[in-house]
Amino acid sequence: MTGKLPLAVLLAAFTVLGTAPLSAQLQGHGGPIKSLVLSADGAFAISGSFDTSAIRWSLAKNSAEQVLRFHESAVNAVVVIPGGKLATGGEDGQVAIWNDGQAAPSTVLKGHTAPVVALAASPDGKWIASASWDRSIRLTPVGGGETKVLQGHQDNVNAIAFTEDGSALVSAGYDLTVRIWPLAKLDAPVTAQVPSPLNAIAIARDGEIVVAGADGKVYFLSPAGDMKGSAQAAERPIISLAVSPDGAFVAAAAIAGSVAIIERKDRKVYGHWLAPVFRFGRSCSCRTARRSFPAATIVWYGAGM
């Protein structure tokens, strides 16, 4: 059984509109794919699944390089940590940090009392952050040290991301708030109110914060948390966001199976594609296929789409 949901999509090398050639279908998971991230150099991808495993995929060979097994239940989140490490976060409330090529995690972080649903690594690779449905965020030095517990959200924390310069962590929650946590002053976060419970976050290279959630709208906030605009991307909740590398476009995926492309400058929605999605990798971009695949399949589109 591969589950009922028909597709998990890896979106790479963001260009504008058109039809993308299918480069590969990567199969190996025994259940629906829950999370997906692309390495910064585009050499590999990491996927996490309901089957309790994560897989490292070579995108040059279009094949699995390593299967990572540790968690007791679904792997909800994966992240590549600069410096040769990666991390997985599970429904079991644990975060596992893996050294490249090792069969077992080098570090296991505990403390969450509910599923871990999002992970983020600082650009310098020194910090890993985990968000949980226990309404907290845990910020831990990758090299070891005291974990800082960030509290304030009044409902599930569904998404987190570091700013491009690594000076702050930004969180989005189902409590209708975006919180900006300066690493130099974690006890004084900036809180911005948004008119919707939130599921997803992405941060552009110029610092603009993009969030989305239950009402199908994508909201654009300044680096300081001021509302700058919005776009109606879907009729149903949005669960994943990605900003193109050049910062010009945003991809927004909804639970109904649509992916919208939004131009950041004028907040215009250019179009929709149909293909149910769990999550985009942070560096990924948007192309989807008008065809059906098993739930445990990664559909990979190469550059030059």
Secondary structure as a PSIPRED ss2 file (coil, helix, strand):
# PSIPRED VFORMAT (PSIPRED V4.0)

   1 M C   1.000  0.000  0.000
   2 T C   1.000  0.000  0.000
   3 G C   1.000  0.000  0.000
   4 K C   1.000  0.000  0.000
   5 L C   1.000  0.000  0.000
   6 P C   1.000  0.000  0.000
   7 L C   1.000  0.000  0.000
   8 A E   0.000  0.000  1.000
   9 V E   0.000  0.000  1.000
  10 L E   0.000  0.000  1.000
  11 L C   1.000  0.000  0.000
  12 A C   1.000  0.000  0.000
  13 A C   1.000  0.000  0.000
  14 F C   1.000  0.000  0.000
  15 T C   1.000  0.000  0.000
  16 V C   1.000  0.000  0.000
  17 L C   1.000  0.000  0.000
  18 G C   1.000  0.000  0.000
  19 T C   1.000  0.000  0.000
  20 A C   1.000  0.000  0.000
  21 P C   1.000  0.000  0.000
  22 L C   1.000  0.000  0.000
  23 S C   1.000  0.000  0.000
  24 A E   0.000  0.000  1.000
  25 Q E   0.000  0.000  1.000
  26 L E   0.000  0.000  1.000
  27 Q E   0.000  0.000  1.000
  28 G C   1.000  0.000  0.000
  29 H C   1.000  0.000  0.000
  30 G C   1.000  0.000  0.000
  31 G C   1.000  0.000  0.000
  32 P C   1.000  0.000  0.000
  33 I E   0.000  0.000  1.000
  34 K E   0.000  0.000  1.000
  35 S E   0.000  0.000  1.000
  36 L E   0.000  0.000  1.000
  37 V E   0.000  0.000  1.000
  38 L E   0.000  0.000  1.000
  39 S C   1.000  0.000  0.000
  40 A C   1.000  0.000  0.000
  41 D C   1.000  0.000  0.000
  42 G C   1.000  0.000  0.000
  43 A C   1.000  0.000  0.000
  44 F E   0.000  0.000  1.000
  45 A E   0.000  0.000  1.000
  46 I E   0.000  0.000  1.000
  47 S E   0.000  0.000  1.000
  48 G E   0.000  0.000  1.000
  49 S E   0.000  0.000  1.000
  50 F C   1.000  0.000  0.000
  51 D C   1.000  0.000  0.000
  52 T C   1.000  0.000  0.000
  53 S E   0.000  0.000  1.000
  54 A E   0.000  0.000  1.000
  55 I E   0.000  0.000  1.000
  56 R E   0.000  0.000  1.000
  57 W E   0.000  0.000  1.000
  58 S E   0.000  0.000  1.000
  59 L C   1.000  0.000  0.000
  60 A C   1.000  0.000  0.000
  61 K C   1.000  0.000  0.000
  62 N C   1.000  0.000  0.000
  63 S E   0.000  0.000  1.000
  64 A E   0.000  0.000  1.000
  65 E E   0.000  0.000  1.000
  66 Q E   0.000  0.000  1.000
  67 V E   0.000  0.000  1.000
  68 L E   0.000  0.000  1.000
  69 R E   0.000  0.000  1.000
  70 F C   1.000  0.000  0.000
  71 H C   1.000  0.000  0.000
  72 E C   1.000  0.000  0.000
  73 S C   1.000  0.000  0.000
  74 A C   1.000  0.000  0.000
  75 V E   0.000  0.000  1.000
  76 N E   0.000  0.000  1.000
  77 A E   0.000  0.000  1.000
  78 V E   0.000  0.000  1.000
  79 V E   0.000  0.000  1.000
  80 V E   0.000  0.000  1.000
  81 I E   0.000  0.000  1.000
  82 P C   1.000  0.000  0.000
  83 G C   1.000  0.000  0.000
  84 G C   1.000  0.000  0.000
  85 K E   0.000  0.000  1.000
  86 L E   0.000  0.000  1.000
  87 A E   0.000  0.000  1.000
  88 T E   0.000  0.000  1.000
  89 G E   0.000  0.000  1.000
  90 G E   0.000  0.000  1.000
  91 E C   1.000  0.000  0.000
  92 D C   1.000  0.000  0.000
  93 G C   1.000  0.000  0.000
  94 Q C   1.000  0.000  0.000
  95 V E   0.000  0.000  1.000
  96 A E   0.000  0.000  1.000
  97 I E   0.000  0.000  1.000
  98 W E   0.000  0.000  1.000
  99 N E   0.000  0.000  1.000
 100 D C   1.000  0.000  0.000
 101 G C   1.000  0.000  0.000
 102 Q C   1.000  0.000  0.000
 103 A C   1.000  0.000  0.000
 104 A C   1.000  0.000  0.000
 105 P C   1.000  0.000  0.000
 106 S C   1.000  0.000  0.000
 107 T E   0.000  0.000  1.000
 108 V E   0.000  0.000  1.000
 109 L E   0.000  0.000  1.000
 110 K C   1.000  0.000  0.000
 111 G C   1.000  0.000  0.000
 112 H C   1.000  0.000  0.000
 113 T C   1.000  0.000  0.000
 114 A C   1.000  0.000  0.000
 115 P C   1.000  0.000  0.000
 116 V E   0.000  0.000  1.000
 117 V E   0.000  0.000  1.000
 118 A E   0.000  0.000  1.000
 119 L E   0.000  0.000  1.000
 120 A E   0.000  0.000  1.000
 121 A E   0.000  0.000  1.000
 122 S C   1.000  0.000  0.000
 123 P C   1.000  0.000  0.000
 124 D C   1.000  0.000  0.000
 125 G C   1.000  0.000  0.000
 126 K C   1.000  0.000  0.000
 127 W E   0.000  0.000  1.000
 128 I E   0.000  0.000  1.000
 129 A E   0.000  0.000  1.000
 130 S E   0.000  0.000  1.000
 131 A E   0.000  0.000  1.000
 132 S E   0.000  0.000  1.000
 133 W C   1.000  0.000  0.000
 134 D C   1.000  0.000  0.000
 135 R C   1.000  0.000  0.000
 136 S E   0.000  0.000  1.000
 137 I E   0.000  0.000  1.000
 138 R E   0.000  0.000  1.000
 139 L E   0.000  0.000  1.000
 140 T E   0.000  0.000  1.000
 141 P E   0.000  0.000  1.000
 142 V C   1.000  0.000  0.000
 143 G C   1.000  0.000  0.000
 144 G C   1.000  0.000  0.000
 145 G C   1.000  0.000  0.000
 146 E C   1.000  0.000  0.000
 147 T C   1.000  0.000  0.000
 148 K E   0.000  0.000  1.000
 149 V E   0.000  0.000  1.000
 150 L E   0.000  0.000  1.000
 151 Q E   0.000  0.000  1.000
 152 G C   1.000  0.000  0.000
 153 H C   1.000  0.000  0.000
 154 Q C   1.000  0.000  0.000
 155 D C   1.000  0.000  0.000
 156 N C   1.000  0.000  0.000
 157 V E   0.000  0.000  1.000
 158 N E   0.000  0.000  1.000
 159 A E   0.000  0.000  1.000
 160 I E   0.000  0.000  1.000
 161 A E   0.000  0.000  1.000
 162 F E   0.000  0.000  1.000
 163 T C   1.000  0.000  0.000
 164 E C   1.000  0.000  0.000
 165 D C   1.000  0.000  0.000
 166 G C   1.000  0.000  0.000
 167 S C   1.000  0.000  0.000
 168 A E   0.000  0.000  1.000
 169 L E   0.000  0.000  1.000
 170 V E   0.000  0.000  1.000
 171 S E   0.000  0.000  1.000
 172 A E   0.000  0.000  1.000
 173 G E   0.000  0.000  1.000
 174 Y C   1.000  0.000  0.000
 175 D C   1.000  0.000  0.000
 176 L C   1.000  0.000  0.000
 177 T E   0.000  0.000  1.000
 178 V E   0.000  0.000  1.000
 179 R E   0.000  0.000  1.000
 180 I E   0.000  0.000  1.000
 181 W E   0.000  0.000  1.000
 182 P E   0.000  0.000  1.000
 183 L C   1.000  0.000  0.000
 184 A C   1.000  0.000  0.000
 185 K C   1.000  0.000  0.000
 186 L C   1.000  0.000  0.000
 187 D C   1.000  0.000  0.000
 188 A C   1.000  0.000  0.000
 189 P C   1.000  0.000  0.000
 190 V E   0.000  0.000  1.000
 191 T E   0.000  0.000  1.000
 192 A E   0.000  0.000  1.000
 193 Q E   0.000  0.000  1.000
 194 V C   1.000  0.000  0.000
 195 P C   1.000  0.000  0.000
 196 S C   1.000  0.000  0.000
 197 P C   1.000  0.000  0.000
 198 L E   0.000  0.000  1.000
 199 N E   0.000  0.000  1.000
 200 A E   0.000  0.000  1.000
 201 I E   0.000  0.000  1.000
 202 A E   0.000  0.000  1.000
 203 I E   0.000  0.000  1.000
 204 A C   1.000  0.000  0.000
 205 R C   1.000  0.000  0.000
 206 D C   1.000  0.000  0.000
 207 G C   1.000  0.000  0.000
 208 E C   1.000  0.000  0.000
 209 I E   0.000  0.000  1.000
 210 V E   0.000  0.000  1.000
 211 V E   0.000  0.000  1.000
 212 A E   0.000  0.000  1.000
 213 G E   0.000  0.000  1.000
 214 A C   1.000  0.000  0.000
 215 D C   1.000  0.000  0.000
 216 G C   1.000  0.000  0.000
 217 K E   0.000  0.000  1.000
 218 V E   0.000  0.000  1.000
 219 Y E   0.000  0.000  1.000
 220 F E   0.000  0.000  1.000
 221 L E   0.000  0.000  1.000
 222 S C   1.000  0.000  0.000
 223 P C   1.000  0.000  0.000
 224 A C   1.000  0.000  0.000
 225 G C   1.000  0.000  0.000
 226 D C   1.000  0.000  0.000
 227 M E   0.000  0.000  1.000
 228 K E   0.000  0.000  1.000
 229 G E   0.000  0.000  1.000
 230 S E   0.000  0.000  1.000
 231 A E   0.000  0.000  1.000
 232 Q E   0.000  0.000  1.000
 233 A C   1.000  0.000  0.000
 234 A C   1.000  0.000  0.000
 235 E C   1.000  0.000  0.000
 236 R C   1.000  0.000  0.000
 237 P C   1.000  0.000  0.000
 238 I E   0.000  0.000  1.000
 239 I E   0.000  0.000  1.000
 240 S E   0.000  0.000  1.000
 241 L E   0.000  0.000  1.000
 242 A E   0.000  0.000  1.000
 243 V E   0.000  0.000  1.000
 244 S C   1.000  0.000  0.000
 245 P C   1.000  0.000  0.000
 246 D C   1.000  0.000  0.000
 247 G C   1.000  0.000  0.000
 248 A C   1.000  0.000  0.000
 249 F E   0.000  0.000  1.000
 250 V E   0.000  0.000  1.000
 251 A E   0.000  0.000  1.000
 252 A E   0.000  0.000  1.000
 253 A E   0.000  0.000  1.000
 254 A E   0.000  0.000  1.000
 255 I C   1.000  0.000  0.000
 256 A C   1.000  0.000  0.000
 257 G C   1.000  0.000  0.000
 258 S E   0.000  0.000  1.000
 259 V E   0.000  0.000  1.000
 260 A E   0.000  0.000  1.000
 261 I E   0.000  0.000  1.000
 262 I E   0.000  0.000  1.000
 263 E E   0.000  0.000  1.000
 264 R C   1.000  0.000  0.000
 265 K C   1.000  0.000  0.000
 266 D C   1.000  0.000  0.000
 267 R C   1.000  0.000  0.000
 268 K E   0.000  0.000  1.000
 269 V E   0.000  0.000  1.000
 270 Y E   0.000  0.000  1.000
 271 G E   0.000  0.000  1.000
 272 H E   0.000  0.000  1.000
 273 W E   0.000  0.000  1.000
 274 L E   0.000  0.000  1.000
 275 A C   1.000  0.000  0.000
 276 P C   1.000  0.000  0.000
 277 V C   1.000  0.000  0.000
 278 F C   1.000  0.000  0.000
 279 R C   1.000  0.000  0.000
 280 F C   1.000  0.000  0.000
 281 G C   1.000  0.000  0.000
 282 R C   1.000  0.000  0.000
 283 S C   1.000  0.000  0.000
 284 C C   1.000  0.000  0.000
 285 S C   1.000  0.000  0.000
 286 C C   1.000  0.000  0.000
 287 R C   1.000  0.000  0.000
 288 T C   1.000  0.000  0.000
 289 A C   1.000  0.000  0.000
 290 R C   1.000  0.000  0.000
 291 R C   1.000  0.000  0.000
 292 S C   1.000  0.000  0.000
 293 F C   1.000  0.000  0.000
 294 P C   1.000  0.000  0.000
 295 A C   1.000  0.000  0.000
 296 A C   1.000  0.000  0.000
 297 T E   0.000  0.000  1.000
 298 I E   0.000  0.000  1.000
 299 V E   0.000  0.000  1.000
 300 W E   0.000  0.000  1.000
 301 Y C   1.000  0.000  0.000
 302 G C   1.000  0.000  0.000
 303 A C   1.000  0.000  0.000
 304 G C   1.000  0.000  0.000
 305 M C   1.000  0.000  0.000
